[in-house]
């Protein structure tokens, strides 16, 4: 068997591995639009479950309730801000 033909599969595997490695290192572009920093009332902070990201909490006009950004390795989702006993926190 020709030595040149024997190296083709190995070279193909190395190229595929290099591409996968490069793709794994790629990062998503940074978002240029950020929500303005809004402070929430101290009464809301006192009621809110501390396991939530209060730095991202904001009042939504659609339902007049507070929501926060919950992030995990796959996505960031807005969730209702809740008290320690699980009730949603809404403004008057």
Secondary structure, 3 states (H helix, E strand, C coil): CCHHHHHHHHHHHHHHHHHHHHHHHCCCCCCCCCCCCCCCCHHHHHHECCCCCHHHCEEECCCCEEEEEEECCCCEEEEECEECCCCECECC
